[in-house]
Amino acid sequence: MEGVERRAIILAFAVAFVLVFNTQIASSALSSFPTWKLVIMLITFFCLVLATASIVASLAPAVFVSVSPEQRERFVYFALVFYAIALVAIAILASYSAYDLHQHPSRLSG
């Protein structure tokens, strides 16, 4: 197994982990939220989807995709960039949620 494939597989596990355990979209359906939060949630989701697509393109067999090893490295690089953007967006949403709960502690008691 080449180094590019190892990096892509490790990144695939990381993206899958974040995609499965990112509960911001599902949990926010229970309450109303501003439009900017929806935009950031959708950016997060689309970045994770684009990262997944880039990983799939980098791991695809040569029979299906005829790309050079440099192009496969570029796919892994773009997947990492999209993954990083998604993590930043998740951090923004989490920090806003923590700030909002600090400002309105009555929301904790239900």
N, C-alpha and C positions, 0 to 999 in steps of 0.2 A: 504494500500500500504506500502510495506516495505521500509526501508531506502535505500537499494541497488537500488531498482527500482526508487525511487525519484532521487537519484544521477544520475542514468543512463539516465533518461528522461531529466534532466537538461543538462547533457553532450551531449545528442543527439541534443538538440536545438542549443547548442553552435557549435557543429561540422557542423550541417546543415547550420547555419548562415555563418560560414567561408567558407564552400564548395560552397555556392551560390555566395557569394560576393568576393571570391578570383578571381580577374580578371587578374592575372599575366599571366596565360597561354593564355587566349583569346586575351589580348591586345598585347602580345609579338609576336603573329602570324603576326602582321602588319610590324614588323621590324626584321632585322637580329640580332641575339644575339649569344654570345659565348656558347660553349658546356657546360661549367660548370653551366651556368644559366639554361639550359635545364635539366641537372641532378638534380639541386635543385628543379626545378618546378615539375619534376616527383616524387622526394622524397616527396614533399609536398602532391601531389595528392594521392600517394600510402599510406602515413601515414593517410590521412583523410579517405581513403577507409578502411584501416585496423581498424581504430577507429570505423567507422560505423559498420563493421562486428562484432567487439567485443561488441558493444552496443546491436546489434541485438541478439547476443548469450546470453547476460546477461538478456535480456528482454523476450526471447522466453519462451512460456508456457512449463510446465513440460511434456505435452503430446508430444511435438516435441523434446525437449532436456532434458534429465534427468541428471541434474547436481546439486551438493550440493550448498547451499547458499555461502559457502566459494569460490567455483569455480565461482559463479556469481560475487562475489566481486573482484576476480582476473581478470575477464573479464573487469569489469569497471575500474580497476586499469590500465590494459594494454591500454584500450581506452584512458584514461587520458594521459598516456605516449606518445602514438602516436599523440594525439592532441597537446601536448606540443612540440613535435619534429616538427610538421607541423607549429606551430606558430613561432618557432625559424627560420625555413627556410623562412617563409614569411617575417619575420623581416630582415633577411639577404638580401633578394631580394629588399625589399623596401629601405633599407639603401644604397645599391649599386646604385639603381636607383636615389636616391636623390643626392648621391655623383657624379654620372655621369652627371646629369643635372646641378649641380653646376660647374663642370669642363667644360662643353660644353653648355653654355646658349643659343647658337644659335639654338639648337634643340627645344627649346620652341616656337620659332617663326614660326616653320614649314618650 
